[in-house]
Structures are given as C-alpha cells and as structure tokens.
C-alpha cells in the first residue's frame, strides 16, 4: 500500500523485480474475494483481470477470504485465481467458540459445511484464520 499510494511505484514492476531477485521462492498475497485488494466490490471481469496480471508478474499463491465467509464472494476470487493459473488458498474466517453450545450460528456443522463448499470449488489449500 505504501509503495503505491505514497511512493507512487508501479506494483507490477515491483513484483516483477522481486520475482527476478528471488525466482525460487513462492510469493503469496491476500485477495478479498469480490473486493480483490480494495474495500468495495469490483466487477467480475476486473477481479479476473487483476488475478491474471498478478500471476503474469510473478504472484503464486492467493489467500482468498471474505470476512463474512460469504461463499459467492469467495467463489469469485477462487475462480479468478484458478483461471489465471495461481494457487488458491481458500480461507475460512473463524468466529466464536464451537465448543460453546449457546453459540447458535457458528457451530461445528456451519464450519464443516463451509469447508465442504470450498473443497468442492476445487481449491488447492484450505486455510482457517
């Protein structure tokens, strides 16, 4: 964020230079599902294009997450990264305490169902954060 907003650097040039300097180290980034790297939803084609350009400039692994675990937003990121040829690390945002029966929504079954949906989406890695 600093290199773009304050130093006015091109993020793609920076990524490409880093890739050239360390060619054998996988690079990982965070992708906020339909929000990509911003704080608002972007059109599907913009998310797909962003992921394509990121992979072409050296990004390898994309940790795709949605703070509300909204599967449709996650799937957009998953599909965009997959189409670009990146490694998809789908992320479950863990909230609550599954051992507390008074917690109604975020139960073990809730998380198991979410994990199944993500695995069915053909992700490479499943992450819990």
Backbone atoms as SQL, in Angstrom:
CREATE TABLE atoms (id INTEGER PRIMARY KEY, chain TEXT, resi INTEGER, resn TEXT, atom TEXT, x REAL, y REAL, z REAL);
INSERT INTO atoms VALUES
  (1, 'A', 1, 'UNK', 'N', 0.829, -1.184, 0.000),
  (2, 'A', 1, 'UNK', 'CA', 0.000, 0.000, 0.000),
  (3, 'A', 1, 'UNK', 'C', 0.877, 1.253, 0.000),
  (4, 'A', 2, 'UNK', 'N', 1.918, 1.254, 0.816),
  (5, 'A', 2, 'UNK', 'CA', 2.807, 2.415, 0.901),
  (6, 'A', 2, 'UNK', 'C', 3.503, 2.657, -0.433),
  (7, 'A', 3, 'UNK', 'N', 3.977, 1.580, -1.061),
  (8, 'A', 3, 'UNK', 'CA', 4.724, 1.757, -2.311),
  (9, 'A', 3, 'UNK', 'C', 3.843, 2.356, -3.409),
  (10, 'A', 4, 'UNK', 'N', 2.565, 2.063, -3.382),
  (11, 'A', 4, 'UNK', 'CA', 1.660, 2.585, -4.406),
  (12, 'A', 4, 'UNK', 'C', 1.171, 3.991, -4.057),
  (13, 'A', 5, 'UNK', 'N', 0.613, 4.146, -2.871),
  (14, 'A', 5, 'UNK', 'CA', -0.022, 5.424, -2.512),
  (15, 'A', 5, 'UNK', 'C', 0.971, 6.540, -2.221),
  (16, 'A', 6, 'UNK', 'N', 2.074, 6.223, -1.568),
  (17, 'A', 6, 'UNK', 'CA', 2.981, 7.280, -1.136),
  (18, 'A', 6, 'UNK', 'C', 4.252, 7.380, -1.983),
  (19, 'A', 7, 'UNK', 'N', 4.775, 6.248, -2.430),
  (20, 'A', 7, 'UNK', 'CA', 5.993, 6.274, -3.236),
  (21, 'A', 7, 'UNK', 'C', 5.701, 6.334, -4.728),
  (22, 'A', 8, 'UNK', 'N', 4.429, 6.161, -5.076),
  (23, 'A', 8, 'UNK', 'CA', 3.980, 6.241, -6.477),
  (24, 'A', 8, 'UNK', 'C', 4.680, 5.223, -7.373),
  (25, 'A', 9, 'UNK', 'N', 4.995, 4.050, -6.814),
  (26, 'A', 9, 'UNK', 'CA', 5.631, 2.988, -7.593),
  (27, 'A', 9, 'UNK', 'C', 4.572, 2.166, -8.314),
  (28, 'A', 10, 'UNK', 'N', 4.982, 1.544, -9.381),
  (29, 'A', 10, 'UNK', 'CA', 4.110, 0.620, -10.095),
  (30, 'A', 10, 'UNK', 'C', 4.175, -0.731, -9.379),
  (31, 'A', 11, 'UNK', 'N', 3.047, -1.226, -8.877),
  (32, 'A', 11, 'UNK', 'CA', 3.088, -2.501, -8.143),
  (33, 'A', 11, 'UNK', 'C', 3.519, -3.669, -9.024),
  (34, 'A', 12, 'UNK', 'N', 3.219, -3.603, -10.304),
  (35, 'A', 12, 'UNK', 'CA', 3.582, -4.710, -11.196),
  (36, 'A', 12, 'UNK', 'C', 5.086, -4.731, -11.438),
  (37, 'A', 13, 'UNK', 'N', 5.710, -3.558, -11.583),
  (38, 'A', 13, 'UNK', 'CA', 7.168, -3.512, -11.745),
  (39, 'A', 13, 'UNK', 'C', 7.856, -4.003, -10.479),
  (40, 'A', 14, 'UNK', 'N', 7.346, -3.579, -9.332),
  (41, 'A', 14, 'UNK', 'CA', 7.928, -4.009, -8.052),
  (42, 'A', 14, 'UNK', 'C', 7.849, -5.526, -7.921),
  (43, 'A', 15, 'UNK', 'N', 6.691, -6.099, -8.225),
  (44, 'A', 15, 'UNK', 'CA', 6.506, -7.548, -8.134),
  (45, 'A', 15, 'UNK', 'C', 7.441, -8.272, -9.096),
  (46, 'A', 16, 'UNK', 'N', 7.545, -7.774, -10.302),
  (47, 'A', 16, 'UNK', 'CA', 8.412, -8.409, -11.293),
  (48, 'A', 16, 'UNK', 'C', 9.879, -8.346, -10.860),
  (49, 'A', 17, 'UNK', 'N', 10.316, -7.225, -10.296),
  (50, 'A', 17, 'UNK', 'CA', 11.699, -7.112, -9.811),
  (51, 'A', 17, 'UNK', 'C', 11.954, -8.079, -8.650),
  (52, 'A', 18, 'UNK', 'N', 10.985, -8.200, -7.764),
  (53, 'A', 18, 'UNK', 'CA', 11.137, -9.143, -6.655),
  (54, 'A', 18, 'UNK', 'C', 11.213, -10.572, -7.180),
  (55, 'A', 19, 'UNK', 'N', 10.382, -10.900, -8.155),
  (56, 'A', 19, 'UNK', 'CA', 10.384, -12.249, -8.729),
  (57, 'A', 19, 'UNK', 'C', 11.729, -12.552, -9.373),
  (58, 'A', 20, 'UNK', 'N', 12.296, -11.591, -10.074),
  (59, 'A', 20, 'UNK', 'CA', 13.605, -11.789, -10.703),
  (60, 'A', 20, 'UNK', 'C', 14.695, -11.982, -9.649),
  (61, 'A', 21, 'UNK', 'N', 14.583, -11.280, -8.535),
  (62, 'A', 21, 'UNK', 'CA', 15.594, -11.374, -7.475),
  (63, 'A', 21, 'UNK', 'C', 15.514, -12.695, -6.716),
  (64, 'A', 22, 'UNK', 'N', 14.316, -13.235, -6.542),
  (65, 'A', 22, 'UNK', 'CA', 14.128, -14.497, -5.819),
  (66, 'A', 22, 'UNK', 'C', 13.203, -15.413, -6.631),
  (67, 'A', 23, 'UNK', 'N', 13.744, -16.043, -7.662),
  (68, 'A', 23, 'UNK', 'CA', 12.899, -16.825, -8.571),
  (69, 'A', 23, 'UNK', 'C', 12.355, -18.125, -7.989),
  (70, 'A', 24, 'UNK', 'N', 12.956, -18.634, -6.932),
  (71, 'A', 24, 'UNK', 'CA', 12.560, -19.948, -6.417),
  (72, 'A', 24, 'UNK', 'C', 11.768, -19.888, -5.116),
  (73, 'A', 25, 'UNK', 'N', 11.288, -18.723, -4.750),
  (74, 'A', 25, 'UNK', 'CA', 10.515, -18.556, -3.525),
  (75, 'A', 25, 'UNK', 'C', 9.078, -18.214, -3.906),
  (76, 'A', 26, 'UNK', 'N', 8.107, -19.011, -3.448),
  (77, 'A', 26, 'UNK', 'CA', 6.711, -18.687, -3.788),
  (78, 'A', 26, 'UNK', 'C', 6.270, -17.379, -3.130),
  (79, 'A', 27, 'UNK', 'N', 5.576, -16.560, -3.891),
  (80, 'A', 27, 'UNK', 'CA', 5.005, -15.318, -3.373),
  (81, 'A', 27, 'UNK', 'C', 3.535, -15.536, -3.084),
  (82, 'A', 28, 'UNK', 'N', 3.075, -14.979, -1.967),
  (83, 'A', 28, 'UNK', 'CA', 1.675, -15.113, -1.571),
  (84, 'A', 28, 'UNK', 'C', 1.082, -13.736, -1.312),
  (85, 'A', 29, 'UNK', 'N', -0.181, -13.587, -1.674),
  (86, 'A', 29, 'UNK', 'CA', -0.890, -12.338, -1.410),
  (87, 'A', 29, 'UNK', 'C', -2.282, -12.630, -0.891),
  (88, 'A', 30, 'UNK', 'N', -2.904, -11.613, -0.341),
  (89, 'A', 30, 'UNK', 'CA', -4.267, -11.700, 0.161),
  (90, 'A', 30, 'UNK', 'C', -5.216, -11.156, -0.897),
  (91, 'A', 31, 'UNK', 'N', -6.291, -11.886, -1.163),
  (92, 'A', 31, 'UNK', 'CA', -7.318, -11.445, -2.108),
  (93, 'A', 31, 'UNK', 'C', -8.648, -11.497, -1.382),
  (94, 'A', 32, 'UNK', 'N', -9.299, -10.360, -1.265),
  (95, 'A', 32, 'UNK', 'CA', -10.551, -10.275, -0.513),
  (96, 'A', 32, 'UNK', 'C', -11.753, -10.677, -1.368),
  (97, 'A', 33, 'UNK', 'N', -11.714, -11.827, -1.978),
  (98, 'A', 33, 'UNK', 'CA', -12.833, -12.309, -2.781),
  (99, 'A', 33, 'UNK', 'C', -13.247, -11.300, -3.824),
  (100, 'A', 34, 'UNK', 'N', -14.518, -10.907, -3.826),
  (101, 'A', 34, 'UNK', 'CA', -15.051, -9.956, -4.805),
  (102, 'A', 34, 'UNK', 'C', -14.492, -8.550, -4.610),
  (103, 'A', 35, 'UNK', 'N', -13.845, -8.291, -3.477),
  (104, 'A', 35, 'UNK', 'CA', -13.248, -6.978, -3.233),
  (105, 'A', 35, 'UNK', 'C', -11.814, -6.902, -3.744),
  (106, 'A', 36, 'UNK', 'N', -11.283, -8.016, -4.205),
  (107, 'A', 36, 'UNK', 'CA', -9.906, -8.094, -4.707),
  (108, 'A', 36, 'UNK', 'C', -8.947, -7.536, -3.650),
  (109, 'A', 37, 'UNK', 'N', -8.291, -6.422, -3.932),
  (110, 'A', 37, 'UNK', 'CA', -7.378, -5.831, -2.953),
  (111, 'A', 37, 'UNK', 'C', -7.897, -4.484, -2.451),
  (112, 'A', 38, 'UNK', 'N', -9.166, -4.210, -2.699),
  (113, 'A', 38, 'UNK', 'CA', -9.768, -2.945, -2.276),
  (114, 'A', 38, 'UNK', 'C', -10.764, -3.147, -1.158),
  (115, 'A', 39, 'UNK', 'N', -11.572, -2.138, -0.955),
  (116, 'A', 39, 'UNK', 'CA', -12.557, -2.170, 0.121),
  (117, 'A', 39, 'UNK', 'C', -13.979, -2.026, -0.399),
  (118, 'A', 40, 'UNK', 'N', -14.177, -2.367, -1.658),
  (119, 'A', 40, 'UNK', 'CA', -15.502, -2.342, -2.269),
  (120, 'A', 40, 'UNK', 'C', -15.580, -3.481, -3.278),
  (121, 'A', 41, 'UNK', 'N', -16.759, -3.914, -3.614),
  (122, 'A', 41, 'UNK', 'CA', -16.900, -4.963, -4.620),
  (123, 'A', 41, 'UNK', 'C', -16.525, -4.423, -5.995),
  (124, 'A', 42, 'UNK', 'N', -15.830, -5.249, -6.752),
  (125, 'A', 42, 'UNK', 'CA', -15.445, -4.891, -8.113),
  (126, 'A', 42, 'UNK', 'C', -16.164, -5.805, -9.091),
  (127, 'A', 43, 'UNK', 'N', -16.329, -5.359, -10.327),
  (128, 'A', 43, 'UNK', 'CA', -16.945, -6.232, -11.333),
  (129, 'A', 43, 'UNK', 'C', -16.117, -7.504, -11.508),
  (130, 'A', 44, 'UNK', 'N', -16.799, -8.573, -11.846),
  (131, 'A', 44, 'UNK', 'CA', -16.122, -9.864, -12.008),
  (132, 'A', 44, 'UNK', 'C', -14.935, -9.768, -12.960),
  (133, 'A', 45, 'UNK', 'N', -15.129, -9.091, -14.102),
  (134, 'A', 45, 'UNK', 'CA', -14.046, -9.033, -15.088),
  (135, 'A', 45, 'UNK', 'C', -12.819, -8.298, -14.541),
  (136, 'A', 46, 'UNK', 'N', -13.016, -7.333, -13.646),
  (137, 'A', 46, 'UNK', 'CA', -11.882, -6.626, -13.043),
  (138, 'A', 46, 'UNK', 'C', -11.099, -7.550, -12.110),
  (139, 'A', 47, 'UNK', 'N', -11.797, -8.386, -11.351),
  (140, 'A', 47, 'UNK', 'CA', -11.134, -9.338, -10.451),
  (141, 'A', 47, 'UNK', 'C', -10.359, -10.372, -11.269),
  (142, 'A', 48, 'UNK', 'N', -10.970, -10.870, -12.345),
  (143, 'A', 48, 'UNK', 'CA', -10.290, -11.836, -13.212),
  (144, 'A', 48, 'UNK', 'C', -9.046, -11.213, -13.835),
  (145, 'A', 49, 'UNK', 'N', -9.156, -9.985, -14.320),
  (146, 'A', 49, 'UNK', 'CA', -8.022, -9.307, -14.959),
  (147, 'A', 49, 'UNK', 'C', -6.912, -9.048, -13.940),
  (148, 'A', 50, 'UNK', 'N', -7.274, -8.602, -12.760),
  (149, 'A', 50, 'UNK', 'CA', -6.276, -8.352, -11.720),
  (150, 'A', 50, 'UNK', 'C', -5.480, -9.625, -11.425),
  (151, 'A', 51, 'UNK', 'N', -6.186, -10.742, -11.240),
  (152, 'A', 51, 'UNK', 'CA', -5.507, -12.006, -10.923),
  (153, 'A', 51, 'UNK', 'C', -4.608, -12.447, -12.067),
  (154, 'A', 52, 'UNK', 'N', -5.068, -12.268, -13.289),
  (155, 'A', 52, 'UNK', 'CA', -4.264, -12.632, -14.456),
  (156, 'A', 52, 'UNK', 'C', -2.966, -11.826, -14.489),
  (157, 'A', 53, 'UNK', 'N', -3.068, -10.530, -14.299),
  (158, 'A', 53, 'UNK', 'CA', -1.880, -9.673, -14.320),
  (159, 'A', 53, 'UNK', 'C', -0.951, -10.008, -13.148),
  (160, 'A', 54, 'UNK', 'N', -1.517, -10.279, -11.989),
  (161, 'A', 54, 'UNK', 'CA', -0.698, -10.624, -10.821),
  (162, 'A', 54, 'UNK', 'C', 0.098, -11.906, -11.066),
  (163, 'A', 55, 'UNK', 'N', -0.542, -12.921, -11.634),
  (164, 'A', 55, 'UNK', 'CA', 0.165, -14.176, -11.927),
  (165, 'A', 55, 'UNK', 'C', 1.248, -13.935, -12.977),
  (166, 'A', 56, 'UNK', 'N', 0.932, -13.184, -14.012),
  (167, 'A', 56, 'UNK', 'CA', 1.916, -12.921, -15.075),
  (168, 'A', 56, 'UNK', 'C', 3.139, -12.156, -14.558),
  (169, 'A', 57, 'UNK', 'N', 2.969, -11.383, -13.503),
  (170, 'A', 57, 'UNK', 'CA', 4.091, -10.622, -12.955),
  (171, 'A', 57, 'UNK', 'C', 4.779, -11.325, -11.790),
  (172, 'A', 58, 'UNK', 'N', 4.348, -12.554, -11.462),
  (173, 'A', 58, 'UNK', 'CA', 5.111, -13.334, -10.500),
  (174, 'A', 58, 'UNK', 'C', 4.417, -13.794, -9.240),
  (175, 'A', 59, 'UNK', 'N', 3.139, -13.461, -9.059),
  (176, 'A', 59, 'UNK', 'CA', 2.437, -13.919, -7.854),
  (177, 'A', 59, 'UNK', 'C', 2.096, -15.397, -8.011),
  (178, 'A', 60, 'UNK', 'N', 2.212, -16.151, -6.921),
  (179, 'A', 60, 'UNK', 'CA', 1.976, -17.592, -6.969),
  (180, 'A', 60, 'UNK', 'C', 0.717, -18.011, -6.214),
  (181, 'A', 61, 'UNK', 'N', 0.680, -17.708, -4.923),
  (182, 'A', 61, 'UNK', 'CA', -0.381, -18.195, -4.037),
  (183, 'A', 61, 'UNK', 'C', -1.278, -17.024, -3.643),
  (184, 'A', 62, 'UNK', 'N', -2.588, -17.245, -3.744),
  (185, 'A', 62, 'UNK', 'CA', -3.564, -16.225, -3.382),
  (186, 'A', 62, 'UNK', 'C', -4.398, -16.745, -2.220),
  (187, 'A', 63, 'UNK', 'N', -4.292, -16.080, -1.074),
  (188, 'A', 63, 'UNK', 'CA', -5.143, -16.422, 0.064),
  (189, 'A', 63, 'UNK', 'C', -6.458, -15.672, -0.140),
  (190, 'A', 64, 'UNK', 'N', -7.489, -16.411, -0.532),
  (191, 'A', 64, 'UNK', 'CA', -8.790, -15.817, -0.848),
  (192, 'A', 64, 'UNK', 'C', -9.676, -15.907, 0.388),
  (193, 'A', 65, 'UNK', 'N', -10.179, -14.750, 0.840),
  (194, 'A', 65, 'UNK', 'CA', -11.053, -14.782, 2.005),
  (195, 'A', 65, 'UNK', 'C', -12.156, -13.751, 1.877),
  (196, 'A', 66, 'UNK', 'N', -13.195, -13.956, 2.649),
  (197, 'A', 66, 'UNK', 'CA', -14.274, -12.992, 2.803),
  (198, 'A', 66, 'UNK', 'C', -14.551, -12.929, 4.300),
  (199, 'A', 67, 'UNK', 'N', -14.548, -11.744, 4.867),
  (200, 'A', 67, 'UNK', 'CA', -14.668, -11.615, 6.324),
  (201, 'A', 67, 'UNK', 'C', -15.973, -12.190, 6.867),
  (202, 'A', 68, 'UNK', 'N', -16.988, -12.291, 6.018),
  (203, 'A', 68, 'UNK', 'CA', -18.275, -12.858, 6.438),
  (204, 'A', 68, 'UNK', 'C', -18.455, -14.302, 5.973),
  (205, 'A', 69, 'UNK', 'N', -17.415, -14.883, 5.385),
  (206, 'A', 69, 'UNK', 'CA', -17.479, -16.247, 4.841),
  (207, 'A', 69, 'UNK', 'C', -18.593, -16.389, 3.803),
  (208, 'A', 70, 'UNK', 'N', -18.859, -15.324, 3.059),
  (209, 'A', 70, 'UNK', 'CA', -19.903, -15.348, 2.036),
  (210, 'A', 70, 'UNK', 'C', -19.363, -16.095, 0.826),
  (211, 'A', 71, 'UNK', 'N', -19.901, -17.276, 0.592),
  (212, 'A', 71, 'UNK', 'CA', -19.340, -18.200, -0.390),
  (213, 'A', 71, 'UNK', 'C', -19.332, -17.618, -1.799),
  (214, 'A', 72, 'UNK', 'N', -20.365, -16.883, -2.197),
  (215, 'A', 72, 'UNK', 'CA', -20.373, -16.308, -3.548),
  (216, 'A', 72, 'UNK', 'C', -19.198, -15.350, -3.759),
  (217, 'A', 73, 'UNK', 'N', -18.875, -14.548, -2.763),
  (218, 'A', 73, 'UNK', 'CA', -17.709, -13.661, -2.876),
  (219, 'A', 73, 'UNK', 'C', -16.413, -14.463, -2.916),
  (220, 'A', 74, 'UNK', 'N', -16.334, -15.509, -2.114),
  (221, 'A', 74, 'UNK', 'CA', -15.156, -16.374, -2.128),
  (222, 'A', 74, 'UNK', 'C', -14.996, -17.049, -3.483),
  (223, 'A', 75, 'UNK', 'N', -16.099, -17.540, -4.039),
  (224, 'A', 75, 'UNK', 'CA', -16.022, -18.266, -5.315),
  (225, 'A', 75, 'UNK', 'C', -15.533, -17.377, -6.449),
  (226, 'A', 76, 'UNK', 'N', -15.901, -16.104, -6.431),
  (227, 'A', 76, 'UNK', 'CA', -15.395, -15.207, -7.471),
  (228, 'A', 76, 'UNK', 'C', -13.872, -15.158, -7.422),
  (229, 'A', 77, 'UNK', 'N', -13.312, -14.950, -6.241),
  (230, 'A', 77, 'UNK', 'CA', -11.862, -14.939, -6.100),
  (231, 'A', 77, 'UNK', 'C', -11.235, -16.274, -6.453),
  (232, 'A', 78, 'UNK', 'N', -11.855, -17.351, -6.009),
  (233, 'A', 78, 'UNK', 'CA', -11.353, -18.698, -6.302),
  (234, 'A', 78, 'UNK', 'C', -11.325, -18.937, -7.803),
  (235, 'A', 79, 'UNK', 'N', -12.410, -18.608, -8.476),
  (236, 'A', 79, 'UNK', 'CA', -12.492, -18.817, -9.925),
  (237, 'A', 79, 'UNK', 'C', -11.492, -17.937, -10.676),
  (238, 'A', 80, 'UNK', 'N', -11.338, -16.693, -10.236),
  (239, 'A', 80, 'UNK', 'CA', -10.421, -15.769, -10.903),
  (240, 'A', 80, 'UNK', 'C', -8.971, -16.231, -10.763),
  (241, 'A', 81, 'UNK', 'N', -8.595, -16.647, -9.574),
  (242, 'A', 81, 'UNK', 'CA', -7.228, -17.129, -9.350),
  (243, 'A', 81, 'UNK', 'C', -6.991, -18.414, -10.133),
  (244, 'A', 82, 'UNK', 'N', -7.957, -19.330, -10.091),
  (245, 'A', 82, 'UNK', 'CA', -7.824, -20.580, -10.831),
  (246, 'A', 82, 'UNK', 'C', -7.668, -20.348, -12.320),
  (247, 'A', 83, 'UNK', 'N', -8.465, -19.444, -12.877),
  (248, 'A', 83, 'UNK', 'CA', -8.390, -19.148, -14.309),
  (249, 'A', 83, 'UNK', 'C', -7.043, -18.536, -14.685),
  (250, 'A', 84, 'UNK', 'N', -6.438, -17.806, -13.756),
  (251, 'A', 84, 'UNK', 'CA', -5.146, -17.168, -14.013),
  (252, 'A', 84, 'UNK', 'C', -3.976, -18.139, -13.847),
  (253, 'A', 85, 'UNK', 'N', -4.242, -19.305, -13.260),
  (254, 'A', 85, 'UNK', 'CA', -3.183, -20.284, -13.054),
  (255, 'A', 85, 'UNK', 'C', -2.485, -20.176, -11.712),
  (256, 'A', 86, 'UNK', 'N', -3.069, -19.431, -10.781),
  (257, 'A', 86, 'UNK', 'CA', -2.480, -19.298, -9.455),
  (258, 'A', 86, 'UNK', 'C', -2.910, -20.416, -8.524),
  (259, 'A', 87, 'UNK', 'N', -2.237, -20.512, -7.397),
  (260, 'A', 87, 'UNK', 'CA', -2.588, -21.478, -6.356),
  (261, 'A', 87, 'UNK', 'C', -3.625, -20.821, -5.450),
  (262, 'A', 88, 'UNK', 'N', -4.760, -21.498, -5.270),
  (263, 'A', 88, 'UNK', 'CA', -5.869, -20.959, -4.484),
  (264, 'A', 88, 'UNK', 'C', -5.806, -21.499, -3.060),
  (265, 'A', 89, 'UNK', 'N', -5.629, -20.598, -2.103),
  (266, 'A', 89, 'UNK', 'CA', -5.717, -20.946, -0.686),
  (267, 'A', 89, 'UNK', 'C', -7.003, -20.308, -0.159),
  (268, 'A', 90, 'UNK', 'N', -8.075, -21.084, -0.150),
  (269, 'A', 90, 'UNK', 'CA', -9.364, -20.572, 0.324),
  (270, 'A', 90, 'UNK', 'C', -9.347, -20.518, 1.843),
  (271, 'A', 91, 'UNK', 'N', -9.883, -19.431, 2.381),
  (272, 'A', 91, 'UNK', 'CA', -9.763, -19.171, 3.810),
  (273, 'A', 91, 'UNK', 'C', -11.118, -19.079, 4.491),
  (274, 'A', 92, 'UNK', 'N', -11.218, -19.777, 5.601),
  (275, 'A', 92, 'UNK', 'CA', -12.394, -19.688, 6.463),
  (276, 'A', 92, 'UNK', 'C', -12.045, -18.731, 7.595),
  (277, 'A', 93, 'UNK', 'N', -12.852, -17.691, 7.756),
  (278, 'A', 93, 'UNK', 'CA', -12.662, -16.772, 8.880),
  (279, 'A', 93, 'UNK', 'C', -13.386, -17.358, 10.086),
  (280, 'A', 94, 'UNK', 'N', -12.611, -17.776, 11.075),
  (281, 'A', 94, 'UNK', 'CA', -13.176, -18.433, 12.253),
  (282, 'A', 94, 'UNK', 'C', -13.656, -17.398, 13.256),
  (283, 'A', 95, 'UNK', 'N', -14.899, -17.532, 13.674),
  (284, 'A', 95, 'UNK', 'CA', -15.510, -16.622, 14.641),
  (285, 'A', 95, 'UNK', 'C', -16.192, -17.449, 15.713),
  (286, 'A', 96, 'UNK', 'N', -15.996, -17.098, 16.946),
  (287, 'A', 96, 'UNK', 'CA', -16.751, -17.752, 18.003),
  (288, 'A', 96, 'UNK', 'C', -16.035, -18.913, 18.648),
  (289, 'A', 97, 'UNK', 'N', -16.821, -19.763, 19.267),
  (290, 'A', 97, 'UNK', 'CA', -16.321, -20.890, 20.046),
  (291, 'A', 97, 'UNK', 'C', -17.222, -22.085, 19.761),
  (292, 'A', 98, 'UNK', 'N', -16.748, -23.030, 18.945),
  (293, 'A', 98, 'UNK', 'CA', -17.594, -24.167, 18.558),
  (294, 'A', 98, 'UNK', 'C', -17.872, -25.108, 19.724),
  (295, 'A', 99, 'UNK', 'N', -17.114, -24.976, 20.811),
  (296, 'A', 99, 'UNK', 'CA', -17.363, -25.852, 21.965),
  (297, 'A', 99, 'UNK', 'C', -18.456, -25.303, 22.884),
  (298, 'A', 100, 'UNK', 'N', -18.933, -24.096, 22.607),
  (299, 'A', 100, 'UNK', 'CA', -19.977, -23.477, 23.427),
  (300, 'A', 100, 'UNK', 'C', -21.334, -23.686, 22.756),
  (301, 'A', 101, 'UNK', 'N', -22.192, -24.564, 23.316),
  (302, 'A', 101, 'UNK', 'CA', -23.478, -24.862, 22.678),
  (303, 'A', 101, 'UNK', 'C', -24.436, -23.672, 22.614),
  (304, 'A', 102, 'UNK', 'N', -24.191, -22.629, 23.392),
  (305, 'A', 102, 'UNK', 'CA', -25.077, -21.463, 23.340),
  (306, 'A', 102, 'UNK', 'C', -24.815, -20.591, 22.108),
  (307, 'A', 103, 'UNK', 'N', -23.730, -20.851, 21.426),
  (308, 'A', 103, 'UNK', 'CA', -23.418, -20.116, 20.196),
  (309, 'A', 103, 'UNK', 'C', -24.195, -20.767, 19.056),
  (310, 'A', 104, 'UNK', 'N', -25.251, -20.116, 18.611),
  (311, 'A', 104, 'UNK', 'CA', -26.164, -20.734, 17.656),
  (312, 'A', 104, 'UNK', 'C', -25.692, -20.814, 16.222),
  (313, 'A', 105, 'UNK', 'N', -25.187, -19.726, 15.659),
  (314, 'A', 105, 'UNK', 'CA', -24.899, -19.699, 14.227),
  (315, 'A', 105, 'UNK', 'C', -23.591, -20.392, 13.865),
  (316, 'A', 106, 'UNK', 'N', -22.525, -20.069, 14.568),
  (317, 'A', 106, 'UNK', 'CA', -21.200, -20.541, 14.179),
  (318, 'A', 106, 'UNK', 'C', -20.856, -21.842, 14.894),
  (319, 'A', 107, 'UNK', 'N', -21.529, -22.899, 14.472),
  (320, 'A', 107, 'UNK', 'CA', -21.351, -24.225, 15.059),
  (321, 'A', 107, 'UNK', 'C', -20.318, -25.009, 14.263),
  (322, 'A', 108, 'UNK', 'N', -19.967, -26.153, 14.786),
  (323, 'A', 108, 'UNK', 'CA', -19.064, -27.030, 14.056),
  (324, 'A', 108, 'UNK', 'C', -19.659, -27.392, 12.702),
  (325, 'A', 109, 'UNK', 'N', -20.959, -27.672, 12.656),
  (326, 'A', 109, 'UNK', 'CA', -21.605, -28.005, 11.382),
  (327, 'A', 109, 'UNK', 'C', -21.518, -26.858, 10.380),
  (328, 'A', 110, 'UNK', 'N', -21.638, -25.632, 10.866),
  (329, 'A', 110, 'UNK', 'CA', -21.510, -24.458, 9.992),
  (330, 'A', 110, 'UNK', 'C', -20.144, -24.470, 9.307),
  (331, 'A', 111, 'UNK', 'N', -19.082, -24.673, 10.090),
  (332, 'A', 111, 'UNK', 'CA', -17.733, -24.649, 9.531),
  (333, 'A', 111, 'UNK', 'C', -17.459, -25.860, 8.646),
  (334, 'A', 112, 'UNK', 'N', -17.986, -27.020, 9.013),
  (335, 'A', 112, 'UNK', 'CA', -17.815, -28.202, 8.168),
  (336, 'A', 112, 'UNK', 'C', -18.495, -28.012, 6.819),
  (337, 'A', 113, 'UNK', 'N', -19.698, -27.436, 6.828),
  (338, 'A', 113, 'UNK', 'CA', -20.408, -27.176, 5.575),
  (339, 'A', 113, 'UNK', 'C', -19.639, -26.173, 4.716),
  (340, 'A', 114, 'UNK', 'N', -19.134, -25.129, 5.338),
  (341, 'A', 114, 'UNK', 'CA', -18.355, -24.135, 4.607),
  (342, 'A', 114, 'UNK', 'C', -17.102, -24.773, 4.006),
  (343, 'A', 115, 'UNK', 'N', -16.418, -25.586, 4.777),
  (344, 'A', 115, 'UNK', 'CA', -15.218, -26.264, 4.275),
  (345, 'A', 115, 'UNK', 'C', -15.558, -27.163, 3.092),
  (346, 'A', 116, 'UNK', 'N', -16.672, -27.879, 3.180),
  (347, 'A', 116, 'UNK', 'CA', -17.079, -28.748, 2.060),
  (348, 'A', 116, 'UNK', 'C', -17.347, -27.931, 0.798),
  (349, 'A', 117, 'UNK', 'N', -18.029, -26.803, 0.961),
  (350, 'A', 117, 'UNK', 'CA', -18.315, -25.956, -0.200),
  (351, 'A', 117, 'UNK', 'C', -17.022, -25.450, -0.846),
  (352, 'A', 118, 'UNK', 'N', -16.055, -25.091, -0.031),
  (353, 'A', 118, 'UNK', 'CA', -14.794, -24.596, -0.577),
  (354, 'A', 118, 'UNK', 'C', -14.005, -25.709, -1.248),
  (355, 'A', 119, 'UNK', 'N', -13.957, -26.868, -0.627),
  (356, 'A', 119, 'UNK', 'CA', -13.262, -28.007, -1.235),
  (357, 'A', 119, 'UNK', 'C', -13.920, -28.378, -2.561),
  (358, 'A', 120, 'UNK', 'N', -15.243, -28.339, -2.601),
  (359, 'A', 120, 'UNK', 'CA', -15.964, -28.628, -3.845),
  (360, 'A', 120, 'UNK', 'C', -15.683, -27.590, -4.927),
  (361, 'A', 121, 'UNK', 'N', -15.191, -26.427, -4.540),
  (362, 'A', 121, 'UNK', 'CA', -14.859, -25.373, -5.501),
  (363, 'A', 121, 'UNK', 'C', -13.483, -25.574, -6.118),
  (364, 'A', 122, 'UNK', 'N', -12.861, -26.694, -5.824),
  (365, 'A', 122, 'UNK', 'CA', -11.566, -27.067, -6.418),
  (366, 'A', 122, 'UNK', 'C', -10.416, -26.164, -5.975),
  (367, 'A', 123, 'UNK', 'N', -10.361, -25.874, -4.676),
  (368, 'A', 123, 'UNK', 'CA', -9.247, -25.083, -4.154),
  (369, 'A', 123, 'UNK', 'C', -8.032, -25.985, -3.960),
  (370, 'A', 124, 'UNK', 'N', -6.863, -25.391, -3.888),
  (371, 'A', 124, 'UNK', 'CA', -5.635, -26.156, -3.673),
  (372, 'A', 124, 'UNK', 'C', -5.324, -26.340, -2.192),
  (373, 'A', 125, 'UNK', 'N', -5.624, -25.311, -1.396),
  (374, 'A', 125, 'UNK', 'CA', -5.305, -25.310, 0.028),
  (375, 'A', 125, 'UNK', 'C', -6.498, -24.733, 0.775),
  (376, 'A', 126, 'UNK', 'N', -6.792, -25.304, 1.937),
  (377, 'A', 126, 'UNK', 'CA', -7.849, -24.773, 2.795),
  (378, 'A', 126, 'UNK', 'C', -7.187, -24.193, 4.041),
  (379, 'A', 127, 'UNK', 'N', -7.507, -22.952, 4.361),
  (380, 'A', 127, 'UNK', 'CA', -6.886, -22.237, 5.475),
  (381, 'A', 127, 'UNK', 'C', -7.966, -21.815, 6.463),
  (382, 'A', 128, 'UNK', 'N', -7.636, -21.835, 7.741),
  (383, 'A', 128, 'UNK', 'CA', -8.526, -21.306, 8.776),
  (384, 'A', 128, 'UNK', 'C', -7.791, -20.148, 9.433),
  (385, 'A', 129, 'UNK', 'N', -8.437, -18.982, 9.414),
  (386, 'A', 129, 'UNK', 'CA', -7.782, -17.809, 10.042),
  (387, 'A', 129, 'UNK', 'C', -8.663, -17.244, 11.126);
